Amino acid sequence: MRGFRHYRAFQIDPEGHVFGCINLVCDDDEQAKREAAALVLAHRIEL
């Protein structure tokens, strides 16, 4: 059984401040990067 990894995608406002986070559960770093990239459409994101 494969383990899942937990990630947080931090939402960044235009001034560079964190204003929220989104918890992600992914198979690996690559999947987390893809999911975070999809979130960039709404907000600036730092994984």
N, CA, C and O atoms as a Tripos MOL2 file, in Angstrom:
@<TRIPOS>MOLECULE
protein
  188   187    47     0     0
PROTEIN
NO_CHARGES

@<TRIPOS>ATOM
      1 N           0.8370   -1.1920    0.0000 N.3       1 MET1
      2 CA          0.0000    0.0000    0.0000 C.3       1 MET1
      3 C           0.8740    1.2430    0.0000 C.2       1 MET1
      4 O           1.7870    1.3700    0.8160 O.2       1 MET1
      5 N           0.5950    2.1450   -0.9020 N.am      2 ARG2
      6 CA          1.3590    3.3920   -0.9890 C.3       2 ARG2
      7 C           0.8310    4.3830    0.0310 C.2       2 ARG2
      8 O          -0.3680    4.4590    0.3000 O.2       2 ARG2
      9 N           1.7600    5.1370    0.5880 N.am      3 GLY3
     10 CA          1.3470    6.1820    1.5100 C.3       3 GLY3
     11 C           1.1160    7.4890    0.7760 C.2       3 GLY3
     12 O           1.7460    7.7730   -0.2430 O.2       3 GLY3
     13 N           0.2230    8.2590    1.3020 N.am      4 PHE4
     14 CA         -0.0350    9.5750    0.7540 C.3       4 PHE4
     15 C           0.8000   10.5930    1.5090 C.2       4 PHE4
     16 O           1.1470   10.3860    2.6720 O.2       4 PHE4
     17 N           1.1160   11.6820    0.8490 N.am      5 ARG5
     18 CA          1.8800   12.7570    1.4710 C.3       5 ARG5
     19 C           0.9790   13.9720    1.6070 C.2       5 ARG5
     20 O           0.1110   14.2200    0.7700 O.2       5 ARG5
     21 N           1.1960   14.7130    2.6640 N.am      6 HIS6
     22 CA          0.3940   15.8970    2.9420 C.3       6 HIS6
     23 C           1.1890   17.1570    2.5880 C.2       6 HIS6
     24 O           2.3690   17.2750    2.9190 O.2       6 HIS6
     25 N           0.5290   18.0840    1.9170 N.am      7 TYR7
     26 CA          1.1450   19.3370    1.4790 C.3       7 TYR7
     27 C           0.2110   20.4820    1.8510 C.2       7 TYR7
     28 O          -0.9790   20.2820    2.0920 O.2       7 TYR7
     29 N           0.7730   21.6810    1.8940 N.am      8 ARG8
     30 CA         -0.0340   22.8840    2.0780 C.3       8 ARG8
     31 C           0.3240   23.8610    0.9770 C.2       8 ARG8
     32 O           1.4960   24.1410    0.7260 O.2       8 ARG8
     33 N          -0.6960   24.3680    0.3350 N.am      9 ALA9
     34 CA         -0.5300   25.4040   -0.6800 C.3       9 ALA9
     35 C          -0.9650   26.7140   -0.0250 C.2       9 ALA9
     36 O          -2.1400   26.8890    0.2970 O.2       9 ALA9
     37 N          -0.0370   27.6160    0.1690 N.am     10 PHE10
     38 CA         -0.3280   28.8800    0.8270 C.3      10 PHE10
     39 C          -0.7770   29.9060   -0.1920 C.2      10 PHE10
     40 O          -0.1370   30.0850   -1.2280 O.2      10 PHE10
     41 N          -1.8760   30.5800    0.1020 N.am     11 GLN11
     42 CA         -2.4020   31.6310   -0.7590 C.3      11 GLN11
     43 C          -1.7250   32.9410   -0.3790 C.2      11 GLN11
     44 O          -1.6810   33.3140    0.7930 O.2      11 GLN11
     45 N          -1.1990   33.6340   -1.3860 N.am     12 ILE12
     46 CA         -0.4240   34.8590   -1.1900 C.3      12 ILE12
     47 C          -1.1780   36.0300   -1.8070 C.2      12 ILE12
     48 O          -1.6080   35.9600   -2.9580 O.2      12 ILE12
     49 N          -1.3390   37.1160   -1.0330 N.am     13 ASP13
     50 CA         -2.0210   38.3010   -1.5740 C.3      13 ASP13
     51 C          -1.0380   39.1330   -2.4020 C.2      13 ASP13
     52 O           0.1590   38.8440   -2.3960 O.2      13 ASP13
     53 N          -1.5190   40.1600   -3.1140 N.am     14 PRO14
     54 CA         -0.6430   40.9640   -3.9820 C.3      14 PRO14
     55 C           0.5280   41.6390   -3.2500 C.2      14 PRO14
     56 O           1.5400   41.9660   -3.8700 O.2      14 PRO14
     57 N           0.3910   41.8430   -1.9490 N.am     15 GLU15
     58 CA          1.4800   42.4530   -1.1760 C.3      15 GLU15
     59 C           2.4880   41.4130   -0.6730 C.2      15 GLU15
     60 O           3.4830   41.7690   -0.0410 O.2      15 GLU15
     61 N           2.2320   40.1310   -0.9520 N.am     16 GLY16
     62 CA          3.1590   39.0730   -0.5560 C.3      16 GLY16
     63 C           2.8730   38.4440    0.7970 C.2      16 GLY16
     64 O           3.7100   37.7160    1.3310 O.2      16 GLY16
     65 N           1.6970   38.7160    1.3590 N.am     17 HIS17
     66 CA          1.3280   38.1560    2.6620 C.3      17 HIS17
     67 C           0.4700   36.9070    2.4950 C.2      17 HIS17
     68 O          -0.3740   36.8370    1.6030 O.2      17 HIS17
     69 N           0.6940   35.9250    3.3610 N.am     18 VAL18
     70 CA         -0.1200   34.7180    3.3680 C.3      18 VAL18
     71 C          -1.4880   35.0680    3.9500 C.2      18 VAL18
     72 O          -1.5710   35.6800    5.0150 O.2      18 VAL18
     73 N          -2.5640   34.6810    3.2540 N.am     19 PHE19
     74 CA         -3.8950   34.9440    3.7920 C.3      19 PHE19
     75 C          -4.7240   33.6820    3.9270 C.2      19 PHE19
     76 O          -5.8730   33.7460    4.3650 O.2      19 PHE19
     77 N          -4.1740   32.5490    3.5660 N.am     20 GLY20
     78 CA         -4.8820   31.2870    3.7100 C.3      20 GLY20
     79 C          -4.0400   30.1320    3.2130 C.2      20 GLY20
     80 O          -2.9750   30.3270    2.6270 O.2      20 GLY20
     81 N          -4.5300   28.9290    3.4540 N.am     21 CYS21
     82 CA         -3.8260   27.7610    2.9230 C.3      21 CYS21
     83 C          -4.8380   26.6990    2.5280 C.2      21 CYS21
     84 O          -5.9560   26.6460    3.0400 O.2      21 CYS21
     85 N          -4.4120   25.8680    1.6130 N.am     22 ILE22
     86 CA         -5.2230   24.7610    1.1250 C.3      22 ILE22
     87 C          -4.4280   23.4900    1.3730 C.2      22 ILE22
     88 O          -3.2880   23.3640    0.9280 O.2      22 ILE22
     89 N          -5.0360   22.5500    2.0870 N.am     23 ASN23
     90 CA         -4.3750   21.2760    2.3620 C.3      23 ASN23
     91 C          -4.5490   20.3520    1.1620 C.2      23 ASN23
     92 O          -5.6460   20.2120    0.6210 O.2      23 ASN23
     93 N          -3.4610   19.7330    0.7620 N.am     24 LEU24
     94 CA         -3.4660   18.7870   -0.3550 C.3      24 LEU24
     95 C          -2.9530   17.4400    0.1390 C.2      24 LEU24
     96 O          -2.0180   17.3850    0.9370 O.2      24 LEU24
     97 N          -3.5510   16.3720   -0.3240 N.am     25 VAL25
     98 CA         -3.0660   15.0200   -0.0480 C.3      25 VAL25
     99 C          -2.7780   14.4060   -1.4140 C.2      25 VAL25
    100 O          -3.6830   14.2220   -2.2280 O.2      25 VAL25
    101 N          -1.5020   14.0920   -1.6550 N.am     26 CYS26
    102 CA         -1.0620   13.6530   -2.9830 C.3      26 CYS26
    103 C          -0.1950   12.4120   -2.8770 C.2      26 CYS26
    104 O           0.3110   12.0710   -1.8080 O.2      26 CYS26
    105 N          -0.0350   11.7460   -4.0090 N.am     27 ASP27
    106 CA          0.8290   10.5710   -4.0810 C.3      27 ASP27
    107 C           2.3050   10.9370   -3.9820 C.2      27 ASP27
    108 O           3.0910   10.2080   -3.3780 O.2      27 ASP27
    109 N           2.6840   12.0870   -4.5870 N.am     28 ASP28
    110 CA          4.0900   12.4620   -4.6370 C.3      28 ASP28
    111 C           4.2370   13.9520   -4.9060 C.2      28 ASP28
    112 O           3.2450   14.6590   -5.0870 O.2      28 ASP28
    113 N           5.4770   14.4240   -4.9310 N.am     29 ASP29
    114 CA          5.7500   15.8460   -5.1530 C.3      29 ASP29
    115 C           5.2260   16.3280   -6.4960 C.2      29 ASP29
    116 O           4.7140   17.4420   -6.5980 O.2      29 ASP29
    117 N           5.3480   15.5070   -7.5150 N.am     30 GLU30
    118 CA          4.9110   15.9120   -8.8580 C.3      30 GLU30
    119 C           3.4110   16.1440   -8.9070 C.2      30 GLU30
    120 O           2.9590   17.1160   -9.5110 O.2      30 GLU30
    121 N           2.6360   15.2750   -8.2880 N.am     31 GLN31
    122 CA          1.1960   15.4750   -8.2500 C.3      31 GLN31
    123 C           0.8610   16.7420   -7.4680 C.2      31 GLN31
    124 O          -0.0280   17.4940   -7.8670 O.2      31 GLN31
    125 N           1.5570   16.9870   -6.3650 N.am     32 ALA32
    126 CA          1.3270   18.1970   -5.5710 C.3      32 ALA32
    127 C           1.6220   19.4490   -6.3940 C.2      32 ALA32
    128 O           0.8840   20.4310   -6.3130 O.2      32 ALA32
    129 N           2.6850   19.4220   -7.1780 N.am     33 LYS33
    130 CA          3.0190   20.5670   -8.0370 C.3      33 LYS33
    131 C           1.9320   20.8090   -9.0730 C.2      33 LYS33
    132 O           1.5750   21.9560   -9.3410 O.2      33 LYS33
    133 N           1.4010   19.7320   -9.6600 N.am     34 ARG34
    134 CA          0.3260   19.8800  -10.6580 C.3      34 ARG34
    135 C          -0.9250   20.4610  -10.0130 C.2      34 ARG34
    136 O          -1.5590   21.3520  -10.5770 O.2      34 ARG34
    137 N          -1.2780   19.9660   -8.8450 N.am     35 GLU35
    138 CA         -2.4780   20.4760   -8.1770 C.3      35 GLU35
    139 C          -2.2910   21.9270   -7.7570 C.2      35 GLU35
    140 O          -3.2220   22.7250   -7.8740 O.2      35 GLU35
    141 N          -1.1120   22.2820   -7.2730 N.am     36 ALA36
    142 CA         -0.8380   23.6690   -6.8950 C.3      36 ALA36
    143 C          -0.8730   24.5720   -8.1290 C.2      36 ALA36
    144 O          -1.3540   25.7020   -8.0540 O.2      36 ALA36
    145 N          -0.3730   24.0860   -9.2520 N.am     37 ALA37
    146 CA         -0.3900   24.8790  -10.4890 C.3      37 ALA37
    147 C          -1.8250   25.1880  -10.9040 C.2      37 ALA37
    148 O          -2.0940   26.2690  -11.4280 O.2      37 ALA37
    149 N          -2.7420   24.2630  -10.6810 N.am     38 ALA38
    150 CA         -4.1440   24.5030  -11.0180 C.3      38 ALA38
    151 C          -4.7460   25.5840  -10.1200 C.2      38 ALA38
    152 O          -5.6730   26.2830  -10.5300 O.2      38 ALA38
    153 N          -4.2310   25.7230   -8.9110 N.am     39 LEU39
    154 CA         -4.7460   26.7350   -7.9740 C.3      39 LEU39
    155 C          -4.2690   28.1400   -8.3260 C.2      39 LEU39
    156 O          -4.8770   29.1240   -7.9040 O.2      39 LEU39
    157 N          -3.1990   28.2410   -9.0880 N.am     40 VAL40
    158 CA         -2.6200   29.5440   -9.4320 C.3      40 VAL40
    159 C          -3.6020   30.3980  -10.2310 C.2      40 VAL40
    160 O          -3.4760   31.6230  -10.2540 O.2      40 VAL40
    161 N          -4.5630   29.7770  -10.8770 N.am     41 LEU41
    162 CA         -5.5460   30.5260  -11.6460 C.3      41 LEU41
    163 C          -6.3620   31.4610  -10.7430 C.2      41 LEU41
    164 O          -6.8300   32.5070  -11.1930 O.2      41 LEU41
    165 N          -6.5290   31.0850   -9.4820 N.am     42 ALA42
    166 CA         -7.3430   31.8890   -8.5680 C.3      42 ALA42
    167 C          -6.4870   32.8450   -7.7200 C.2      42 ALA42
    168 O          -6.8890   33.9840   -7.4820 O.2      42 ALA42
    169 N          -5.3230   32.3930   -7.2680 N.am     43 HIS43
    170 CA         -4.4790   33.1720   -6.3580 C.3      43 HIS43
    171 C          -3.0200   32.8330   -6.6030 C.2      43 HIS43
    172 O          -2.7030   31.8050   -7.2010 O.2      43 HIS43
    173 N          -2.1380   33.6990   -6.1390 N.am     44 ARG44
    174 CA         -0.7210   33.3580   -6.1090 C.3      44 ARG44
    175 C          -0.5430   32.2820   -5.0380 C.2      44 ARG44
    176 O          -1.0830   32.4020   -3.9380 O.2      44 ARG44
    177 N           0.2100   31.2370   -5.3590 N.am     45 ILE45
    178 CA          0.3360   30.0620   -4.4940 C.3      45 ILE45
    179 C           1.7990   29.7480   -4.2340 C.2      45 ILE45
    180 O           2.6370   29.8650   -5.1280 O.2      45 ILE45
    181 N           2.1000   29.3510   -3.0090 N.am     46 GLU46
    182 CA          3.4180   28.8240   -2.6640 C.3      46 GLU46
    183 C           3.2030   27.4830   -2.0230 C.2      46 GLU46
    184 O           2.4460   27.3710   -1.0590 O.2      46 GLU46
    185 N           3.8630   26.4460   -2.5460 N.am     47 LEU47
    186 CA          3.7020   25.0810   -2.0540 C.3      47 LEU47
    187 C           4.7640   24.7720   -1.0370 C.2      47 LEU47
    188 O           4.8010   23.6650   -0.5000 O.2      47 LEU47
@<TRIPOS>BOND
     1     1     2 1
     2     2     3 1
     3     3     4 2
     4     3     5 am
     5     5     6 1
     6     6     7 1
     7     7     8 2
     8     7     9 am
     9     9    10 1
    10    10    11 1
    11    11    12 2
    12    11    13 am
    13    13    14 1
    14    14    15 1
    15    15    16 2
    16    15    17 am
    17    17    18 1
    18    18    19 1
    19    19    20 2
    20    19    21 am
    21    21    22 1
    22    22    23 1
    23    23    24 2
    24    23    25 am
    25    25    26 1
    26    26    27 1
    27    27    28 2
    28    27    29 am
    29    29    30 1
    30    30    31 1
    31    31    32 2
    32    31    33 am
    33    33    34 1
    34    34    35 1
    35    35    36 2
    36    35    37 am
    37    37    38 1
    38    38    39 1
    39    39    40 2
    40    39    41 am
    41    41    42 1
    42    42    43 1
    43    43    44 2
    44    43    45 am
    45    45    46 1
    46    46    47 1
    47    47    48 2
    48    47    49 am
    49    49    50 1
    50    50    51 1
    51    51    52 2
    52    51    53 am
    53    53    54 1
    54    54    55 1
    55    55    56 2
    56    55    57 am
    57    57    58 1
    58    58    59 1
    59    59    60 2
    60    59    61 am
    61    61    62 1
    62    62    63 1
    63    63    64 2
    64    63    65 am
    65    65    66 1
    66    66    67 1
    67    67    68 2
    68    67    69 am
    69    69    70 1
    70    70    71 1
    71    71    72 2
    72    71    73 am
    73    73    74 1
    74    74    75 1
    75    75    76 2
    76    75    77 am
    77    77    78 1
    78    78    79 1
    79    79    80 2
    80    79    81 am
    81    81    82 1
    82    82    83 1
    83    83    84 2
    84    83    85 am
    85    85    86 1
    86    86    87 1
    87    87    88 2
    88    87    89 am
    89    89    90 1
    90    90    91 1
    91    91    92 2
    92    91    93 am
    93    93    94 1
    94    94    95 1
    95    95    96 2
    96    95    97 am
    97    97    98 1
    98    98    99 1
    99    99   100 2
   100    99   101 am
   101   101   102 1
   102   102   103 1
   103   103   104 2
   104   103   105 am
   105   105   106 1
   106   106   107 1
   107   107   108 2
   108   107   109 am
   109   109   110 1
   110   110   111 1
   111   111   112 2
   112   111   113 am
   113   113   114 1
   114   114   115 1
   115   115   116 2
   116   115   117 am
   117   117   118 1
   118   118   119 1
   119   119   120 2
   120   119   121 am
   121   121   122 1
   122   122   123 1
   123   123   124 2
   124   123   125 am
   125   125   126 1
   126   126   127 1
   127   127   128 2
   128   127   129 am
   129   129   130 1
   130   130   131 1
   131   131   132 2
   132   131   133 am
   133   133   134 1
   134   134   135 1
   135   135   136 2
   136   135   137 am
   137   137   138 1
   138   138   139 1
   139   139   140 2
   140   139   141 am
   141   141   142 1
   142   142   143 1
   143   143   144 2
   144   143   145 am
   145   145   146 1
   146   146   147 1
   147   147   148 2
   148   147   149 am
   149   149   150 1
   150   150   151 1
   151   151   152 2
   152   151   153 am
   153   153   154 1
   154   154   155 1
   155   155   156 2
   156   155   157 am
   157   157   158 1
   158   158   159 1
   159   159   160 2
   160   159   161 am
   161   161   162 1
   162   162   163 1
   163   163   164 2
   164   163   165 am
   165   165   166 1
   166   166   167 1
   167   167   168 2
   168   167   169 am
   169   169   170 1
   170   170   171 1
   171   171   172 2
   172   171   173 am
   173   173   174 1
   174   174   175 1
   175   175   176 2
   176   175   177 am
   177   177   178 1
   178   178   179 1
   179   179   180 2
   180   179   181 am
   181   181   182 1
   182   182   183 1
   183   183   184 2
   184   183   185 am
   185   185   186 1
   186   186   187 1
   187   187   188 2
@<TRIPOS>SUBSTRUCTURE
     1 MET1         2 RESIDUE 1 A MET
     2 ARG2         6 RESIDUE 1 A ARG
     3 GLY3        10 RESIDUE 1 A GLY
     4 PHE4        14 RESIDUE 1 A PHE
     5 ARG5        18 RESIDUE 1 A ARG
     6 HIS6        22 RESIDUE 1 A HIS
     7 TYR7        26 RESIDUE 1 A TYR
     8 ARG8        30 RESIDUE 1 A ARG
     9 ALA9        34 RESIDUE 1 A ALA
    10 PHE10       38 RESIDUE 1 A PHE
    11 GLN11       42 RESIDUE 1 A GLN
    12 ILE12       46 RESIDUE 1 A ILE
    13 ASP13       50 RESIDUE 1 A ASP
    14 PRO14       54 RESIDUE 1 A PRO
    15 GLU15       58 RESIDUE 1 A GLU
    16 GLY16       62 RESIDUE 1 A GLY
    17 HIS17       66 RESIDUE 1 A HIS
    18 VAL18       70 RESIDUE 1 A VAL
    19 PHE19       74 RESIDUE 1 A PHE
    20 GLY20       78 RESIDUE 1 A GLY
    21 CYS21       82 RESIDUE 1 A CYS
    22 ILE22       86 RESIDUE 1 A ILE
    23 ASN23       90 RESIDUE 1 A ASN
    24 LEU24       94 RESIDUE 1 A LEU
    25 VAL25       98 RESIDUE 1 A VAL
    26 CYS26      102 RESIDUE 1 A CYS
    27 ASP27      106 RESIDUE 1 A ASP
    28 ASP28      110 RESIDUE 1 A ASP
    29 ASP29      114 RESIDUE 1 A ASP
    30 GLU30      118 RESIDUE 1 A GLU
    31 GLN31      122 RESIDUE 1 A GLN
    32 ALA32      126 RESIDUE 1 A ALA
    33 LYS33      130 RESIDUE 1 A LYS
    34 ARG34      134 RESIDUE 1 A ARG
    35 GLU35      138 RESIDUE 1 A GLU
    36 ALA36      142 RESIDUE 1 A ALA
    37 ALA37      146 RESIDUE 1 A ALA
    38 ALA38      150 RESIDUE 1 A ALA
    39 LEU39      154 RESIDUE 1 A LEU
    40 VAL40      158 RESIDUE 1 A VAL
    41 LEU41      162 RESIDUE 1 A LEU
    42 ALA42      166 RESIDUE 1 A ALA
    43 HIS43      170 RESIDUE 1 A HIS
    44 ARG44      174 RESIDUE 1 A ARG
    45 ILE45      178 RESIDUE 1 A ILE
    46 GLU46      182 RESIDUE 1 A GLU
    47 LEU47      186 RESIDUE 1 A LEU
